[in-house]
Amino acid sequence: MLSASRRWLKRNRTPLAVGIGVVGAGYVVTQYVLGKISDVRERMSSDRIARENLRRRFEQNQEDCTFTVLALLPTATDNILAELETERITFELQQQKAAKLARNGEPHPSELGSGPPSVTDVDDGKSMISSQSESGIHASQMGVPSQAVVGDGPQDGGQQVQKARKTKMQLWNDLKISAITRSFTLIYTLALLTLLTRIQLNLLGRRSYLSSVVSLASGGMEQSTISLENHDDDNSDQAYGNDFETNRQYLTFSWWLLHRGWKQVMLKVEEAVKEVFGALSIRDDITMERFSELTLEVRKRVEGATEAERNAGGWLEYVLPPKDQEDFVLKESGMASDRSTSEIAPLRRLIDETSDLVDSPPFSHVLTLLLDAGYSTLVDQKVAQQAFKMPPVPEISDIDGPRITEVVDTKVKLPIVLAILTRQAHSIGNGVPNEYLQAMEQVRDLEGFAAVVYSSNWESEIRPPEEEVPGTESLLGKGKAAETISSLQESVVNIDPIGALESAWGNAMETVEKTRAP
């Protein structure tokens, strides 16, 4: 039997060899394919985790932006309220009313019961606004003397009465301009601060995220995911996102908008308000439609009537200081350094990139949408419901400004509208919760704009050009800024935040590989 087996093997050794070879090759191929499949699965899982971590980190960054705006807004609000003292003008009108009642032998308003003191119109018998119920601040809190009798006594004669009436008319005109200007200025300041904060924190968030990518790619981190926490100051040898002092200096540039820029905005708004509302008498009745038209006209004068005018409007001077004032801003905010901003390359790049973004058409486009949301909340909701007693209507915002869905001919006295604006100014600047900020953050393109800022210009961040030295032109002044702005313009109407972030991990890894290449 043994010999028979040998003869059989000898006769079939070729087929057997072929079969064994085929089986072996199949095994090798199978193991190779299974290995490749396993690698692909691991890579897909790693990419999915990285993208999810990136998305979570981005969302956390946007929450930080909200809290930062809420923390900074009161500073600008206090400055604006101190400059435009609408309540003080209201109180002076109250004092004139009290003086007139005293001359006529009528009781002082404070003696008429528990109701709040009221301000009368320039004509007798027309009840107007209450400084306590409408503005939220009692007149006694303004620090004005308790009596301001003008023309008291028969010896003054008709000339003194005429002078008092002229003074009252002037006060009413000042109140009209002040109340409208203040609420509008606060909306512009809130919108600009929201966009500036998104740019700043997302640029710094990009640097921090890229620092984590570089550490992971170079084996500096044992974990296989990107950490959500910022450990930038844990290792001073890291190259990106770790310059804590530079980051602090960069963030303090919001000082300009909070202490200087808002005033430039106010002057521009005040000029437009005087031109549009100046001819409107305090005695006039006004409809909701008319007030919306006048508000839109003010916006056109401030922002521009067409898209081209809005893009060329130039908000940079309100948001960031000119170069010759940068060191002054650092000094005023307590960040004085022995080097100027032009000598700190990382800070210079951040400021220049911020300037390019603020001057870009996408910034103007998103700002218009934020202003639409803010004015819609003020005009279509607060004024419409509280002054004109209109029922709530769905919000409608478009590029030309807010619109109401139903035109009504209800007329109210202009001072009633001014009372609503006076009270809403405090809600815009100090509201808790801040309905105006919430309305602006619901604008989808705001998150899309932030996502593009967060996920662009990886290579410029990880490897600055060798030719860039202090005092020379910015990196973003030529090539990279143009690429970023161009990519923003392509999707300015429908920016997809998820799409913008989807490939950020891959872009970052490609950038790391490029920097490693000889």
C-alpha positions in Angstrom: 0.0 0.0 0.0 2.9 2.3 0.7 4.4 1.7 -2.7 1.0 2.3 -4.3 0.8 5.6 -2.5 4.2 6.6 -3.7 3.3 5.7 -7.2 0.1 7.7 -7.0 2.0 10.8 -5.6 4.6 10.4 -8.4 1.9 10.3 -11.0 0.0 13.3 -9.6 2.9 15.4 -8.2 2.3 18.1 -10.7 -1.4 18.6 -10.1 -0.7 18.4 -6.4 2.0 21.0 -6.6 -0.2 23.3 -8.6 -3.1 22.8 -6.1 -0.9 23.5 -3.1 0.5 26.6 -4.8 -3.0 27.8 -5.6 -4.2 27.3 -2.0 -1.1 29.0 -0.6 -1.5 31.9 -3.0 -5.1 32.2 -2.1 -4.3 32.2 1.6 -1.7 34.9 1.1 -4.1 37.0 -1.0 -6.9 36.5 1.5 -4.7 37.6 4.4 -3.5 40.6 2.4 -7.1 41.6 1.5 -8.3 41.1 5.1 -5.4 43.2 6.3 -6.2 46.0 3.9 -9.9 45.9 4.8 -8.9 46.1 8.5 -6.6 49.1 7.7 -9.4 50.8 5.8 -11.8 50.2 8.7 -9.4 51.6 11.2 -8.6 54.6 9.0 -12.3 55.2 8.5 -13.0 54.9 12.2 -10.1 57.2 13.0 -11.3 59.8 10.4 -14.8 59.6 11.7 -13.7 60.1 15.3 -11.4 62.9 14.2 -14.2 64.6 12.3 -16.6 64.2 15.2 -14.1 65.6 17.6 -13.5 68.5 15.2 -17.2 69.2 15.0 -17.6 69.0 18.8 -14.7 71.3 19.3 -16.1 73.8 16.8 -19.5 73.8 18.4 -17.8 74.4 21.8 -15.9 77.2 20.3 -19.2 78.9 19.1 -20.6 78.6 22.6 -17.5 80.3 23.9 -18.2 83.1 21.4 -21.7 83.6 22.8 -20.5 83.9 26.4 -17.7 86.2 25.3 -20.2 88.6 23.6 -22.4 88.6 26.7 -19.4 89.4 28.8 -18.1 92.2 26.6 -21.4 93.8 25.6 -22.1 95.6 28.9 -19.0 97.6 28.5 -20.1 99.1 25.2 -23.7 99.4 26.5 -22.6 101.5 29.5 -20.6 103.8 27.2 -23.6 104.3 24.8 -26.1 104.8 27.6 -23.8 107.4 29.2 -23.4 109.2 25.9 -27.1 109.2 24.9 -28.9 110.1 28.1 -32.5 109.6 27.0 -33.8 109.2 30.5 -32.3 112.5 31.6 -34.1 114.3 28.8 -37.3 112.6 29.8 -36.8 113.7 33.3 -36.2 117.3 32.3 -39.5 117.3 30.4 -41.1 115.9 33.6 -39.7 118.8 35.6 -41.1 121.3 33.1 -44.5 119.7 33.4 -44.3 119.8 37.2 -43.3 123.5 37.1 -46.3 124.2 34.9 -48.7 122.4 37.2 -47.2 124.4 40.1 -47.9 127.7 38.4 -51.5 126.7 37.7 -52.0 125.6 41.3 -52.5 122.0 40.4 -51.0 119.1 42.5 -47.5 117.8 41.7 -47.5 114.5 39.7 -45.9 112.8 42.7 -49.0 113.7 44.8 -51.5 112.2 42.5 -51.2 108.6 43.7 -48.9 105.7 43.3 -48.8 105.8 39.5 -45.5 106.6 37.9 -44.7 110.2 36.9 -45.6 111.0 33.3 -44.3 113.4 30.7 -46.8 115.5 28.6 -46.6 116.4 25.0 -45.9 120.0 23.9 -49.6 120.5 23.7 -51.6 120.4 26.9 -53.8 117.4 27.6 -51.9 114.9 25.5 -50.6 112.1 27.8 -47.2 110.7 26.8 -44.7 108.3 28.2 -43.7 107.2 31.7 -40.0 107.3 32.5 -40.4 104.5 35.0 -42.7 102.1 33.2 -41.3 102.5 29.7 -37.5 103.0 30.1 -37.1 100.9 33.2 -35.3 103.7 35.1 -37.1 106.0 37.5 -36.4 109.6 37.0 -35.3 110.0 40.6 -32.3 107.8 39.7 -30.9 110.3 37.2 -29.5 112.7 39.8 -31.4 115.7 38.4 -32.5 118.4 40.9 -36.1 117.9 42.2 -37.3 121.2 40.8 -36.5 123.0 37.6 -39.0 125.7 37.4 -38.8 127.7 34.2 -40.5 131.1 34.0 -42.3 130.8 37.3 -44.1 134.0 38.3 -46.3 136.5 36.5 -43.5 139.0 35.9 -42.0 136.7 33.2 -44.9 137.6 30.9 -45.6 136.1 27.5 -41.9 136.2 26.4 -40.8 133.9 29.1 -43.7 131.5 28.4 -42.7 131.5 24.7 -39.1 130.7 25.7 -40.3 127.8 27.9 -42.3 126.4 25.0 -39.3 126.6 22.7 -37.1 124.8 25.3 -39.7 122.1 25.6 -39.9 121.6 21.8 -36.1 121.4 21.7 -36.1 118.8 24.5 -38.7 116.7 22.6 -36.6 116.8 19.5 -33.5 115.8 21.4 -35.5 113.0 23.0 -36.6 111.8 19.6 -33.1 111.7 18.1 -31.6 110.3 21.2 -34.0 107.4 21.7 -33.9 106.3 18.1 -30.1 106.7 17.7 -29.4 104.8 20.9 -31.4 101.7 20.1 -30.1 101.6 16.5 -26.5 102.1 17.6 -26.8 99.3 20.1 -28.0 96.9 17.4 -25.1 97.8 15.1 -22.6 97.4 18.0 -24.0 94.1 19.0 -23.9 92.8 15.4 -20.3 94.0 14.9 -19.2 92.6 18.3 -20.8 89.2 17.4 -18.9 88.9 14.1 -15.6 90.2 15.5 -15.8 87.7 18.4 -16.5 84.8 15.9 -13.5 85.8 13.9 -11.1 86.1 16.8 -12.1 82.9 18.7 -12.3 80.8 15.5 -8.9 82.0 14.4 -7.4 81.1 17.8 -9.4 77.9 17.8 -7.9 76.9 14.4 -4.4 77.5 15.8 -5.2 75.3 18.9 -6.7 72.6 16.8 -3.8 72.5 14.4 -1.4 72.3 17.4 -3.2 69.1 18.4 -3.0 67.7 14.9 0.7 68.4 14.7 1.3 66.8 18.1 -0.7 63.7 17.1 0.9 63.3 13.7 4.4 63.6 15.2 3.7 61.0 17.9 3.6 63.6 20.7 0.3 62.3 21.9 -0.5 58.8 22.9 -4.2 59.0 22.3 -5.6 58.5 18.8 -8.1 61.4 19.0 -8.0 65.1 19.1 -8.5 66.5 22.7 -11.3 69.0 23.2 -9.3 70.8 25.9 -6.8 73.4 25.1 -3.4 72.5 26.6 -1.6 75.2 24.6 0.4 76.5 27.6 1.4 73.0 28.8 4.4 72.8 26.5 6.2 76.0 25.6 8.1 74.1 22.9 5.0 73.5 20.7 4.9 75.7 17.6 1.2 76.5 17.2 -1.5 77.8 19.4 0.7 77.9 22.5 1.6 81.6 22.6 -0.6 82.5 25.5 0.6 86.1 25.6 0.1 86.6 21.9 -3.5 85.2 22.1 -4.2 87.6 25.0 -2.9 90.6 23.1 -4.9 89.6 20.0 -8.2 89.3 22.0 -7.7 92.7 23.6 -8.2 94.3 20.2 -11.9 94.2 20.8 -11.2 97.1 23.1 -11.3 99.4 20.1 -15.0 98.6 19.3 -16.0 98.7 22.9 -14.4 102.1 23.6 -13.9 103.9 20.3 -15.6 102.1 17.4 -19.1 102.4 18.9 -18.8 106.2 19.0 -18.0 106.3 15.3 -21.0 104.1 14.6 -23.2 106.3 16.8 -22.1 109.5 14.9 -23.0 107.8 11.6 -26.3 106.5 12.8 -27.2 109.9 14.5 -26.6 111.7 11.2 -28.9 109.3 9.3 -31.5 109.5 12.1 -31.5 113.4 11.9 -31.9 113.3 8.2 -34.7 110.8 8.1 -36.6 111.5 11.4 -35.7 115.1 11.7 -38.8 116.4 9.9 -41.1 114.2 11.9 -42.9 116.3 14.5 -43.4 115.0 18.0 -47.1 115.8 17.6 -47.5 113.5 14.6 -49.3 110.2 14.5 -47.3 107.4 12.9 -48.3 104.0 11.5 -46.3 100.8 11.7 -45.7 100.9 8.0 -44.4 104.4 8.1 -42.0 103.7 11.0 -40.7 100.6 9.2 -40.1 102.6 6.1 -38.2 105.3 8.0 -36.1 102.7 9.8 -35.2 101.1 6.5 -34.2 104.5 5.1 -31.9 105.0 8.1 -30.3 101.6 7.4 -29.8 102.4 3.7 -27.9 105.6 4.7 -25.8 103.8 7.2 -25.1 100.5 5.4 -25.8 101.4 1.8 -28.8 101.0 -0.5 -27.4 98.3 -2.8 -25.2 95.3 -2.3 -22.3 97.0 -4.0 -22.6 99.9 -1.5 -22.8 97.6 1.4 -19.7 95.7 0.3 -17.8 98.9 -0.1 -19.1 100.3 3.2 -16.0 99.6 5.1 -16.6 98.5 8.7 -12.9 98.0 9.5 -12.4 101.4 11.0 -15.2 100.7 13.6 -13.9 97.2 14.5 -10.1 97.4 14.6 -7.8 100.3 15.2 -5.5 101.8 12.5 -2.0 100.5 12.7 -0.7 103.7 14.3 -3.2 103.1 17.2 -2.5 99.4 17.8 0.1 99.9 20.4 -2.2 102.5 22.1 -4.9 99.9 22.3 -2.6 97.4 23.9 -1.5 100.0 26.4 -5.0 101.1 27.3 -6.1 97.4 27.8 -3.1 96.7 30.1 -1.2 94.7 27.6 1.8 97.0 27.0 4.8 95.2 25.6 8.4 96.1 25.0 7.8 95.3 21.3 5.3 96.9 18.9 2.7 94.9 17.1 4.8 95.0 13.9 7.6 93.2 15.6 5.5 90.3 16.9 5.0 88.1 13.8 2.2 85.8 15.1 0.2 88.8 16.4 0.7 90.6 13.1 -0.6 87.7 11.1 -3.7 87.4 13.3 -4.5 91.1 13.0 -3.9 91.2 9.3 -6.0 88.1 8.7 -8.8 89.6 10.8 -8.6 92.8 8.8 -8.9 90.9 5.5 -11.9 89.1 6.8 -13.6 92.2 8.1 -13.0 94.0 4.7 -14.4 91.0 2.8 -17.8 90.9 1.0 -18.9 87.8 3.1 -18.4 89.9 6.3 -20.7 92.6 4.9 -23.2 89.9 3.8 -23.4 88.2 7.1 -23.5 91.5 8.9 -26.5 92.5 6.9 -28.3 89.3 7.9 -27.5 89.9 11.5 -28.8 93.4 11.3 -31.9 92.1 9.6 -32.5 89.8 12.6 -31.8 92.5 15.1 -34.1 95.1 13.4 -36.8 92.5 12.9 -36.8 91.8 16.6 -37.0 95.5 17.5 -39.4 96.7 14.8 -41.5 93.7 13.8 -41.8 92.3 17.3 -41.3 94.8 20.1 -42.5 98.0 18.5 -45.3 96.3 16.5 -46.6 94.4 19.5 -46.1 96.9 22.3 -46.8 100.2 20.6 -49.2 99.2 17.8 -50.7 96.2 19.7 -50.3 93.9 16.7 -50.4 90.2 17.2 -47.2 88.2 16.9 -46.2 87.4 13.3 -43.6 85.1 11.8 -40.2 86.7 11.5 -39.3 87.8 8.0 -35.8 89.0 7.2 -34.3 89.7 3.7 -31.5 91.6 2.2 -33.5 94.8 2.1 -34.4 94.7 5.8 -37.3 93.6 8.0 -40.8 93.5 6.7 -44.2 92.9 8.4 -46.6 90.4 6.9 -49.7 92.5 7.3 -50.0 96.2 6.8 -52.3 97.9 9.3 -53.3 101.6 9.5 -53.3 101.9 13.3 -51.8 105.2 14.3 -50.1 106.0 17.6 -48.3 109.1 18.9 -44.6 109.2 18.1 -43.7 109.5 21.8 -45.2 106.1 22.5 -42.9 104.5 19.9 -40.0 106.5 21.5 -40.9 105.0 24.9 -40.6 101.4 23.5 -37.3 102.3 21.9 -36.0 103.7 25.1 -36.9 100.6 27.0 -35.6 98.2 24.3 -32.2 99.9 24.4 -31.6 98.4 27.8 -32.8 95.0 26.5 -30.4 95.1 23.6 -27.5 95.9 25.8 -28.3 94.2 29.1 -31.1 91.8 28.4 -31.1 88.4 30.2 -31.6 86.4 28.2 -30.7 88.7 25.3 -33.3 88.1 22.7 -31.5 90.2 20.1 -28.3 88.1 20.4 -30.4 85.0 20.2 -32.1 86.2 17.0 -28.7 87.0 15.4 -27.2 83.6 16.4 -30.1 81.9 14.6 -28.8 83.3 11.3 -27.4 80.1 9.6 -24.8 82.0 7.6 -23.1 83.2 10.8 -22.1 79.6 11.8 -21.1 79.0 8.2 -18.9 82.0 8.1 -17.3 80.9 11.4 -16.8 77.4 10.0 -15.0 78.7 7.0 -12.7 80.9 9.1 -12.0 77.9 11.4 -11.2 75.5 8.7 -9.2 77.6 6.2 -5.6 78.7 5.8 -4.1 75.6 7.5 -0.8 75.9 5.6 -0.3 79.6 6.4 -0.7 78.8 10.1 1.6 75.8 10.3 4.4 77.2 8.1 4.7 81.0 7.8 6.6 82.1 4.7 10.4 82.5 5.2 10.2 86.0 3.6 7.8 87.3 6.2 9.7 89.4 8.7 8.6 92.1 11.1 7.7 95.2 9.3 7.0 93.6 5.9 3.7 93.0 4.2 1.4 90.5 5.8 1.2 86.9 4.7 -2.5 87.4 4.2 -2.1 90.6 2.3 -1.4 88.8 -1.0 -2.0 85.2 -1.6 -3.7 83.4 1.2 -6.2 86.2 2.0 -7.3 86.2 -1.6 -7.8 82.4 -1.5 -9.8 82.6 1.7 -12.0 85.5 0.5 -12.5 83.8 -2.8 -13.7 80.6 -1.2 -16.0 82.6 1.0 -17.5 84.4 -1.9 -18.2 81.2 -3.7 -20.6 80.1 -1.0 -21.6 83.4 0.5 -25.3 82.8 0.1 -25.5 79.3 1.3 -22.5 78.5 3.6 -22.6 74.9 4.9 -20.8 74.7 8.3 -20.8 70.9 8.2 -19.3 70.8 4.7 -16.7 73.4 5.6 -15.6 71.3 8.6 -15.9 67.9 6.9 -12.5 67.9 5.2 -10.7 70.0 7.8 -9.0 67.0 9.4 -7.8 65.8 5.9 -6.6 69.3 5.1 -4.7 69.5 8.3 -3.0 66.2 7.8 -2.0 67.1 4.3 -0.5 70.3 5.6 1.5 68.4 8.1 2.8 66.1 5.5 3.8 69.0 3.3 5.8 70.5 6.1 7.7 67.2 6.6 8.6 67.0 2.9 12.2 67.9 2.2 
